[in-house]
Amino acid sequence: MSEGTKTKESKIARFFKGVQAEFRKIIWPDRDAIIRETLAVVVISVIVGVIIALLDFGFQNLIDVLTTFTLS
């Protein structure tokens, strides 16, 4: 092997060893935490969706009123 190939392989090997070391540091959440956080995301998403739908409905009605308004 040439010197350049050894350096490249050692960089790749160090990278993956670093990745493996970082994965060992991860503290994975327990089942209850995952359920609580998932529920929070779903509830907030539904609330934001309803707010956006109401704003869309209101703006659409306002635009309809403004575009159908005629001066007699």
C-alpha positions in Angstrom: 0.0 0.0 0.0 1.1 3.5 -0.7 1.5 6.1 2.1 -1.6 8.0 0.7 -3.8 4.9 0.9 -2.7 4.2 4.5 -3.5 7.8 5.5 -6.9 7.7 3.9 -7.8 4.4 5.5 -6.7 5.6 8.9 -8.8 8.7 8.5 -11.8 6.7 7.6 -11.1 4.2 10.5 -10.7 7.1 13.0 -14.0 8.6 11.7 -16.0 5.4 12.2 -14.4 4.8 15.6 -15.4 8.3 16.6 -18.9 7.7 15.4 -19.1 4.4 17.4 -17.8 6.3 20.5 -20.5 9.0 20.1 -23.2 6.4 19.7 -22.2 4.8 23.0 -22.8 8.2 24.7 -26.4 8.4 23.5 -29.0 8.1 26.2 -32.1 6.7 24.5 -35.5 7.8 25.9 -37.7 5.2 27.5 -41.0 4.1 26.1 -43.1 6.5 28.3 -41.0 9.5 27.2 -41.4 8.6 23.6 -45.2 8.3 23.9 -45.5 11.6 25.8 -43.3 13.5 23.3 -45.1 11.9 20.3 -48.5 12.8 21.8 -47.3 16.4 22.4 -46.1 16.7 18.7 -49.4 15.3 17.4 -51.5 17.6 19.6 -49.5 20.7 18.7 -49.6 19.8 15.0 -53.4 19.5 15.1 -53.8 22.8 17.0 -51.6 24.6 14.5 -53.4 23.0 11.6 -56.8 24.2 13.0 -55.4 27.7 13.4 -54.1 27.8 9.9 -57.4 26.4 8.5 -59.4 29.0 10.4 -57.1 31.8 9.1 -57.4 30.5 5.6 -61.2 30.3 5.8 -61.3 33.9 7.2 -59.0 35.4 4.6 -60.8 33.5 1.8 -64.1 34.9 2.9 -62.6 38.4 3.2 -61.2 38.2 -0.3 -64.6 36.9 -1.6 -66.4 39.9 -0.1 -63.8 42.3 -1.4 -63.9 40.9 -4.9 -67.7 40.8 -5.2 -68.2 44.3 -3.7 -69.5 46.6 -6.4 -70.3 50.3 -6.3 -73.9 51.1 -7.5 
